[in-house]
Amino acid sequence: MKRRRLVNYLCAIISLLCCLKVHAQQITVTGKVTDQTNGNPLAGASVNIFLKKQQRF
């Protein structure tokens, strides 16, 4: 019985975390990432946006 309850809690937590991840992906960012020295585009570059709690798009 305790094991079943633990599995239920873990499933609930994982479901909530998945919802948060989906919610975080509703912003579209466009542009081009270039090398600072020569201006050539960088292939495979990743962009992360970190906002303060009070800032919103």
Buried (B, 14 or more C-beta within 10 A) or exposed (E): EEEEEEEEEEEEEEEEEEEEEEEEEEEEEEEEEEEEEEEEEEEEEEEEEEEEEEEEE
